[in-house]
């Protein structure tokens, strides 16, 4: 008995083959159908062949679906959500007021040829022509100008703004409307680049900004624009007035109501295509550095404006009054001659040149806001108020008042903001969820099943290692 046990203990372990490894894997794995494929002798049977075909078909279908899922994930699809949000407070935009004639005729009188120049030059511009400077003797037209000169030749805010109200309270017009040069000339802006941006807590035509304005037509001179009234620009308080504002016109003799609505946009940065085939710049990223030299913050409009102004400066050797470089000591402001023959022409041509726009390589920022406006108006003033207002403004007559004075009300129609926000349609969680569903549907598999397959591959590798080293392969599935 003892000898028999000794002989059994010294017997060599059975030879372990790939067939044994495969059979044990098929019998222990959680993948559906594998336990019906293999037999202990690894011989093919009709039933095994059918199950092999079924498993291969399900595996092929799974691979096809997985490739589709992964392709969808790396195409970075976007879902857009639009919501209306009620706010307790809303940031009020900057409101820029530009008289349709920013120059003052009486101040130009010290330069005898200027009025006729502005008349003839304006007519030439309307016919796409260029004023002829050959017979000009007045040096003011040929010499570089300065911001002080343009300021002195422009309308003064103290003579334009009569009364100003904000939030139902009277405010000082001169200190709250700051001078700023735009493409229109010298304008005046409320709530622009202020250290404390104004917010409103109420909506309605009497709750926000109200101004009484005198366009002073008696001081008008000839300009390309032939209208009388004011141009109102609504824009972000931190952006230059020329940077894609909402534009409203108001005429004298009318009370103009501008009911605003604010919209906020948040788009996804690279690798997502925020605008179909174009991506956007994430200016809120901690790694973002503003590439612009003269405008801040970065916006598409600031970028395009700087690109045009830089190109025109290189062509003409001078800048316009609205160019930020005009405040520098070493950059000349164009003379009237240079402005007509080079600067203004170049600005107009580049502004409508789509090829040049592509050369600037400006991208839209991912986060921005817009202001839409619904405008209505009524006659101003009512007859019953005419005499009283004439006396308070010391107007020459009721006719003068109606030809020069206007009322402007800028307000939010509701304490509501429309938010448009992009979200990734596929996240990693969505991808794993979809992949898991496909694996469960096709093979009844899961992430742990994938681990089983990797384990099988490791065991096969170790099997061949044992063979190459001249050892008998070991049964690791049951022994590990």
Secondary structure, 3 states (H helix, E strand, C coil): CHHHHHHHHCCCCCCCCHHHHHHHHHHHCCCCCHHHCCCCCCCCCHHHHHHHHHHHHHHHHHHHHHHHHHHHHHCCCEEEEEEEEECCCEECCEEEEEECCCECHHHHCCCCCHHHHHHHHHHHHHCCCCCCCCCCCCHHHCCCECHHHHHHCECCHHHHEEEEEECCEECCHHHHEEEEEECCEEEEEECCCCCCCCEECCCCCCCCEEEEEECCHHHCCCCCCCCCCEEEEEECCCCCCCCCCEEEEECCCEEEEEEEEEEEEECCCCCCCCECCECCECCCCCCCCCCCCCCCCCCHHHHHHHHHHHHHHHHHCCECCCCHHHHCCCCCECCHHHHHHHHHHHHHHHHCCHHHHHHHCCCCECEEEEEEEEEEEEECCCHHHHHHHHHHHCCCCHHHHHHHEEEEEEEEEEEEEEEEEEEECCCHHHHHHHHHHHHHHHHCCCHHHHHHHHHHHHHHHHHHHHHHCCCCCCCHHHHC
